[in-house]
Structure formats: structure tokens, C-alpha cells
């Protein structure tokens, strides 16, 4: 504000009015360009959506009032501008507009920004799909919390507040994090799960993240042990409370709202949760592991791969399906494991013929800072390039009972690649089964 003394001359009056005009013009221009609506705390009083009426969410999946949008978590993404990327699940036809409400602590204002709705391309025919809500962060707004609403001017009702994650980029403290999605159907494959987690640890994983919908009481014991050990982190995933979930990958295989209990949404969330926490993220299922052929562990493998592919951020490994059969014989004594429910992967020593369609699928090791959107078997959007790793260097070892039970013995190839880890693996498995009171 200008102060010109007691006698206000015409020149001072002109400067004052012209300054007001400029300030108003550029302020309105900025607001219109960014589609931002600013309201003061005084104007909104107790109805301010970020204070009083707002509440912090404590669930992984939060439904909005439109009942067609479900918020997972917002992440600050500075890689291509100052965006808040809100991972969500939305109906691809019914949701047309959503708005981000920023709580600007530094200026005591709230700012409403229209979101760009970016539904991921891989929906596999389901009506609901993983979605990025992209909201440009308003200038000079420091916001640790954000809300999302279907209306530009929400009513004075209880609005969910989501803490914005990844506000500060840090050097990764972990080398390898495994993302397993999703555990559902009262999962009870206890023996294979323990064997797989112990293999991940031998190969170099420091953290395994599991998006858990449901599992058996016996499996809960194992999870509790791994949580106390610091290996496993559980992300609650109650998606069945909000959507009709399918156990299949495509809508044609039984309908429903979303496939594999929202597997793709969970994978994307796991990437962003570990964006600055882990150097690499391994995207696989609980019946899979990436096995180096020429190296002893993942660290040596990735050093080899990055040396030849310095621009790569995605490494894809060919799926090799291994099964057990009537022909299986092993030199190990597994009698103590017979009472443990689940498959014994050390008996899966026969590689299935390559003409089986599932063999063509691949799973990934990624640099999370170079990935924008992922599907199950490929990355949809990324920075850098993808590399298909030669199966002579490493494979995706996939434990699966044969789809064709009438395979001739000569059509399957014995490969005991997993046995080279047996001297360390078997004692580790027994230790976990005893400490978790399974045996």
C-alpha cells in the first residue's frame, strides 16, 4: 500500500491507482492461467476444507463422495514440473472432473486446482482402472496435505486430507525392495512363501512390501515374524470393501469391476512409495523370483546389466515356468515340511516347454526414479529405455503346476538351478518355520 502524506497530489493518486490496477491484473491473470481459486482462512472460517472440517485419512484406499473415485495416495513428482501425482482408481466413463484442494500452510490459504485425469492404458477391459490425478502445485504454496473432491467448490462437509509423500528427495537407503501384489483369497501357501522370501534375502532384498487383502491365520504368523525381523512391510489393501474384485486378469474372465484385486494400482503405489527409499524396485509375484545365471546375487547382476546399458531404467526378465511332476526326485529330506501347507519350490526342477503362452511374459527390476506408470509385464511410461535381459544372463523363475498334466517326460527340461542355493536356503527356511511357531 502506498502512503503519500496528508496532501495527496494527482501524480501520487495516479501511481497508486495504476499500481492497484497492475497488481489486480496480474493476480487475476495468474489465477485464470493456473485454474487456481484462492480463499483466505477468514473467508472460510470453520468450514475451511483443510482445517476444522477436514480429517486425516488412515486407510490405503479412500472413496470420494462420487462413489466412482478412490484415492490411494498423493506423491510430489518434480521430474517434469512441480506436480502432485495422486494415485487413484476411477471409473473410466463416469468420472469427468476432479479437483485438488491444497492446504497452503505458509500463506494461510487453500487453493483449488483442476486435476488432469490420466487413466492408465492397461485396464484389460475392466470399468475401473489405475489413474494418475495430476495437479500442478500452486506457486508459493507449501502444502503438506491435499484433499480431492468432485466439485470445484465443495460443501462444508468432512473432506479427507491426504499427507503428500516424497516432498523431499533423498539418497536411497536400500539397495533392493521387492513389491509383491496382491495377497488375497485367504492366501495359505505358507511353505512356498517362506522359501521365496528367504531366496529374496539371499539374492539381496532388504525389504519386501506386500499389499495384503486377506490370508490364513497360519500365514499371519509368518508375516508377523517377518515384520518383527524388519524384512516385510504390509500395506493394508481392503479393495473388496469398495469394488467387485476379480481373481482374473481380464474382464472377459468373469466380469467384475477391477482385475486381480487392483494389482496394477498396488504396483504403481509401491514404486512411488520407494521412489527415494530404494535404488531398485523388483516387481514380481510371490511364486516368482529373478535368478541370475552368471552372477551370485542381484547386486552383481545389476552391475553387469547397467555397465552395458547406462541409459536403461527398466530391465525385463523372461518368464521360465518350472513345475514339479511325477518324475521329480531330490536328494533332500523334506519330511519336516510335510505338515506345512504350500508348495515346495525345491521340487520344481522341470522347466516347461517354451510354447506355453505364459512363457512370453516378463517381470521387472526398475529404477523407480525413471518410471512414471507401470503395468504387470511392462512399463507404460518412463524416462530412459527398457532392456530385455538375455535368458543366458538371468531368468524369471516361476513356480507353477503344469497347465497340461499329460506332458511327456522328454518334453520337459530338468534344470536344478535353485539347488545351488540349498546349503544356505534350507537352514534359513527351517529357522523361520520354527521361530514363527509353524513347526
N, C-alpha and C positions, 0 to 999 in steps of 0.2 A: 504494500500500500504506500502510495506517495503522500508525503507531508510537506506542504508548501507555506506554512506560516499562517498568520491571520488574514493577510491580504492575498487573495487568490487571483492572480492575473490570468489573462486569456491564454497565454503561452503554457502556463502550468496546467490550466484546465484541459487544454488540447493534448498535452503529453499524457496526463492522467487518463483521459478518455480513450486515447489511442492505445495506451498500454493495456487497458482493460479489454479493448477490442481484440488485440493480438493474443493475449492470454486466453480469452474465451474461444477465439477461432481455432488456435492450435490444440487446445484441450479437446474441443468438440471433434476436430479432425482426427485426433489420436484415438478417441473413443470409438468413432464410427469405423475407422480402419480396422481396429483390432476386435470389433464387436464386443467391447467391454462395457459393462454398466457398473458404475461405481456408486456405492451408497455408504454414507457415514454411519458410524455407530449411533450417533444421536438420532438419525432418521429411523433407524430400525429398532432402536431401544431393545426391549427384551425379546423381540421377535427376530433378532439377528440370527441367520441360519448357522453361523459359526460359533455362537455363544448363547447360552440360555436354552434355546430350543434344540440345539444340536446335541448329538451324543456320539461318543467314540464307539466304533464298531469293534466287536471282539470275535467275529466269525470270519472264516475264509471266504465264504460266499454270502453276499448280502443282496436280497431282492430290492428293487426300486418299486415305487408306487404304481408304475405302469404294468407290473407283473410280467413283463416281457424282457426286462433287462436285469442282469445280475452282475454285481461288481465284485471282482476278486481283490485287486489292489492297484493303487497308483504308484508309478515309478517315474522319477525325474530322469529324462533322457536328453542329454546335452550333445549327442553325437551329430545331430543335424538341426541345430537350433535349440532354444530353451523350451522344450515341450514337457508336459506331463502326459505320460502314456498310461492310460488306465486299462488294465487287463480286465476283460469282461466276457460275458456270454449273453448274446442278444438274439432275438428272433429276426431273421434276415429280411422279412417283409413288413412286420408290424412296427418296428422301431425306426422312426424317421428323424427325430430330433432328440438330442440330449445336451445338457448344459453342465459345465463345471463351475462350481462356486468356490472361489479361492478365499481363504481367510488370511488377509494381509496383516500380520502382527505388527510390522514396522510402521504402518500408517493408520492403524485402527479403521480399516475399510474392508469391505468384501467386494470382490469382483466376479462378475458372471461372464463366462466365455462360452460361446457355442462350440461344441465338440465336433470334430471330424470323425465320422463313424467308419472305421476301416475293418470290415468283416473279412477274416482270413479266407483265402480261396479254397482251402480243403475243408469242406463241410461234409462231403460224402453223402449228399442228399438229405441230410437232416435239417429240419427247420431252424434249429438253434446252432449257432457257430461261435467259435472263439473270435473275439473282437477287440481291436485297439480303439479306445476313445482318445483322440489326440487333441489336447488343449494347449494352446500357446500361453506360456506363462506371462502374465502382465508385467510390464516394466516396473521396476522399483517396488515389486510386491514380494516380500519374503513370506512364504506360506509353507508351514509345516503340515497343514491339514487342508483337505479338499472335500467337498461334497459333490454329488451328482444328482441331477433332477431332470425329469422330462419337460419341465416348464422353465421358461426364461425368468419368470417371476414367481417363485414357489410360495405357496401359502405358509402361514405361520404354523407349521407342524413340525413334528420331530424329524429332523433330517440326519441321516447317517454321516458321520465325519470319518474320513479315512486318513491315517497318517501317510504322508508322502515318503516313499522309500528312495534310497540311492541319492539323497540330496548331496552327499559328499563322496567323491570318488577316492578310493584308497587302493593301495597296493594289495594284491591278493595275499591272504594269509594261508590259503590252502592250495595244494597242487591239483588234486583231482576230487571232484564231487560227482557222485552218481545220482541221477534223477530217475527214480522208479515211479511210474504212474500206470494205472491207479490200482490200489489194493481194494478189491470188492468181492462180493459173493461169499462172505464169511470165509475168507481165504484160510486154508488149513494145510498148505504144502510146507510143513514145518522143516522137514529134513532138507529139502532142496533149497529153501530159503537160507538156512544156516550155512549150508555148503557154499552157496553163491556169495553171501556176504563175506565169508572167510576168504574166498577166492579174490573178491574185490580188494580186500585188505592186503593180501599177498601181492597183488598187482600194483597197488599204490594208492588206493582210495583212502582218503581221510574222513570223508563224510558221505553218508547215503541218505538221501531225502526221499520220503515215502508219503504220497498223497493217499491217506487211508480213509476209505469209506466204511469197510467192515472186515473183520477177521474173526477167527475162532478164539476161545479163551486160551487154548494152548499157544496159539500164535502171539497172543498178548504177552504171555510170559517171556517169549523170546524177544519181542520188541522192547519190553521193559528192561531186559538185560542190556540190549544194545544201546538203548537210550542212556542208561546209567554209565555205560562204558564210554559214551561220547561219540559212538560211531554213527548212530541213526538219529535223524531228526524227523519227527512226524508232523505232517501238515494235515489237520482235520479236513475232510472233503465230503461234507454231507449233501452232495448234489441231488440225491434222491428225494430230499425234502421239498425240492422246488421244481424238478423236471422229471419227466418219464424217461428213465435212462435205459439204454440198450447195452447188452453184453457183446454186441457185434459191431463191426467197423463200418458197415454201410446200412443206410436207411432201408434198402430193399430187403434186408435180412430180418424183418420183424417190426419195422416202423419205429415208434418212439420219438422222443424229442432230440436226443443227442447220443452220439456213439461212445462206446467204451467208457461210460461214466465220466465223460468230459476229459478224456485222456489228453487231447491236444491243448486244452486250456491249462491243464496241470503242467505239461511240459514247458509251455511258454512262461508260466509263472515261475517255474523252477529256474529257468535261465535268468530271468530278471532278478530274482532273489539272490542269485550268486554272481551277478554281473561284476561286482568288485570284491567278492569274497574268495573266488576260486579262479585259478589260472585256466583250468579246463573244466568243462562240464561233459559228462558221459550220459547220453540219452539212450537207455536200454530198458528192457523189461526184466522181471525177477527170474525168468527162465533163460536169460541170455548173459553172455559175457564176451568182451573183446579179448581175444587171446593172441599175443604176439607169437609169431613163428620163429623169428630170428633174434628176438630180444627176450630178456628175462622178465621185464615189467613194463608198465605204461610209460614211465619216465624215459627209459631208453628208447622205447618205440617212438614217442613223440619227438625226441631229439633227432632221430633218424628221419622222420617224415618232414619236420619243419626245415631241416637242412636242405632238402631237395625242393621244398615248396614254401618259400618265405612269405608269399602273399596269401597263403591259404588261411581260412578261419574255420573251415568245416572239413572233417575227414570222415569219409563214409566207408564202412566195412561190410563186405559181402556176407550174407546170411548163409551159414552152413548148418543144416539141420542134422542133429545127432539123435539117435534113438537107441533104446535097449531092445532086445529081441530074445527069442528062444535060444539064439546061438551065443548069447553073452556068457563069458566066463571071466572071472577076475581072480588075481592072486591074494586079494584082501579078505579079511574076516569081518563081515558086516553084521554079525549076529546081534550085537548090542543095539543096532539101529532098527531092527525089525519092528520094534514097538513104537517107533516114531512115525507119525503119518507123513507121507510125502514121497517124492521120487528120490532115488539115489543117483546123482549125476555121474558118479564114478563107474556106473554100469552103462552109461550112454557112450559107447565106444564105436558105434557104427554110423558112418555118415550116409545120409540118404541120397538117392540119385539126384543129380542136378536138374532133371527135367521137372521136378516138383515146383509149381509156381512160386511157393513161399521162398525158395532159394534166391530169387531175384531181389528180394527186399534187402535193405541195408539199414544199419543203425549208425550212430554218430558219436564222435568226440569233437567238441566245438570249443572255440574261444568265445565265451559269452559276450564279450565286448564287440564282436564282429557280426553278431546275429540279431536280426530285427524280429523275424517271425519264423517259427518252425512248424512243420507237420511231423508225422511219425517217422517217415522214412526219408525225408528230405527237408532242407531248409528252404522256406518260401522267399524270404527277403534277407539280404545280408550285405555286409561290406567285405570286399575281398572275394576269394574264389573257393569253390568246393573241389576236393580231391577224392577220387575213388581209389582206395588203397588196394594194391595188388594182393590177392589171397596168398601169395608166397611170402608176404611180409607179416600179415595179421588177418584174422578172420573173426566173424561174429559166430561164436559157438552157441547154438540154440538147441536146448534140450526139449525134444518133442516126440511123443509117441508117433509111430508111422501112420500116415493117413491111409496108406494101403497096407493092410496087415498080411497080404499074400505075396509080399516081395520075396523073390528068390534069394537064397543066401549069396549067390555070386553077384547079385545086383547091388549089394550094399558094401561099402568100403570100410574095413576096420581102421580106426585111427585112434590111438591111445594118447593123444596129445595132452589130455588132462592129467594123466598119471605121473607126468614129470614133476607135478607139484604135490604128489601124495604124501611124501615124507613130512612136509610141513602142514599140509591141509588136514589130514586125518586127526592128528593130535589136537589141532585147533578146534575142529568140529566137536570132538568129544568134550573138550573143556567147556565150550558154550552150552552143550546139551546138559552137562552136569550142573554148571553154575546157574542155569535158568530153571533148574529142577524139572527138566524134561526126562532125564534118565535118573 
